[in-house]
Structure formats: C-alpha cells, structure tokens
C-alpha cells in the first residue's frame, strides 16, 4: 500500500512544489571514488524539502479541518513550509515560534502570511502553546516530522531522484527528526533497484544512531552542533520505518560537516546549509566502502545565515 500512497502523494503535491534538479561534480566524484548525484532540495520552495510534507499534510485534511486552519511549532524550515503551503491552499496557519528564533525566519513566516505566536524557547513551552491554540482556534496540529502524511511527502524527493537515476546503489540523507530519512527509505524500497539508505548524523546529536543500537528512542544530551536543523529527536511514527528500512547511520564530526559544506559550495556552486552537508560528510567518511558505486545525496536545504558561515568566502 505504501507504494500507492507515495504515488498518490506525489501526484497530489506536484502542482505546489518544485521538481528540484539533480547535480553532479566530477571533482567531488574523484574525491569520493564514486559517482554522486545530488538531489538539490535547497532549490525547493522556502529553500528546503519540508514544503513537500507540509503540503501533503494540509491536503489530507477534511474540509471542516481546513476551515479552522493548522498549527505547528517550529523555529525554522517547517514554520516557513507550513505557512507557504497554507497560503497556497487558502487556509490559516498558526506558527508557534520560540522567542529566540532568528528574526530572518520570523520575517519569512510573516511573508508567507503565517500567524506567529511566540513562546519561551523550550520544547515544553512550544508544545503547550500549540495545544492551547489548537483548543482555542480548532486548528489541526501538524507535526514537523512525526506524521505519516509529512513522511510520505518528504519521500517524494527520493522518488524524483530515483526516477531520474534508477540505478542508484545507495542514497544518503541527513537525520534530524527522522521524517526525511523515513520517507527516503520508503521511496528507495518501492522505486529503487536494491537501493540502500544510509543516514548521516552529527556526533553531538546522535540520538538516531543510539536509537538504532538500543531499539528504543533515545534523547540527545547536547545540541552543540552547527547542523541546527538536526537538533530534534526522532518520532514514534518514523522510528519503526527507520528501524526496518535504514541500513545504518554514520556519525560525523563538526569539522567533517564544515569540510563537506565547503566542498558543496566550492564544487557544486550552490548554497547548502550545514544540516545538508551531513549526508555528504557521512559518505566521505567511509568512502572506501562505496568505491565505484552510484550514490544519491539529498541536499536537504539551503537556508543559511550568511553572517555566520563556518568558513570565509
């Protein structure tokens, strides 16, 4: 049934998303010792893959639910994605954002006509505020990654990649909350030809790596990583998918993330955020295993503060 769900999801959201390009680089291939295909979701609307899942989740609501709008809590990419998706579909979006969220992200949400409600910068405050709005406005809560409709939407990026490059041996993706890698794993299963999915994760927030080891969802003890989009914890909807269909998760250092990010900027000539570079960093870390293989790398987004680059241009 999942294959049919993915096909229907893709058909449903196609009018509202960009079919993002696939790039390659001979120089990066030489460094990697493999043939790499970069699925550039940094060119997606709002600059990240999350527009896919947000659009699908909203489109699956009943007419009554749509009239009352949606609510989520997010400090970044999903806040923008849900706001734009709601605007395109003509419904209200209430976005709970921590008071310390970057002003540039608040401005972007306002630009997409999202209604911002600020709260204390803690997960408990975010969840409680979203719950209050849901009760008061009747808005449907849409989780940024722990929602099967969101997961299916995110999986369409890998589906497009495999339609263009059906003979991939591996697909690498970053791991944060788990929505992207879970959706990617489902697409690789149904549209790939013996295609294996591997995740990349910073050592500093390696809850997914430890969760696969222990068999239960683990928590992060720190959030001390440059990959700010990956500082969240796995969800109970996506973890079983990851357990079943993701071969492994490779952890990378902060230095390896910065080096991979620099490589993407220098060689592909595109803007990648640190979280996106984690996938390439994971592949390069164990490149001897992947010699002469065909590998997809999902560049998850390009929303980066140009005043805080980890390297000089």
Secondary structure, 3 states (H helix, E strand, C coil): CHHHHHHHHHHHHHHHCCCCCEECCHHHHHHHCCEEEEEEHHHCHHHECHHHHHHHHHHCCCHHHHHHCEEEECCCHHHHHHHHHHHHHCCCEEEEEECCCCHHHHHHHHHCCCEEEEECCCHHHHHHHHHHHHHHHCCEECCCCCCHHHHHHHHHHHHHHHHHCCCCCEEEEECCCCHHHHHHHHHHHHHCCCCEEEEEEEHHHCHHHHHHHHCCCCCCCCCCCCCHHHCCCCCCCCHHHHHHHEEEEEEECHHHHHHHHHHHHHHHCCCCCHHHHHHHHHHHHCHHHHCCCEEEEEECECCCCHHHCCCCC
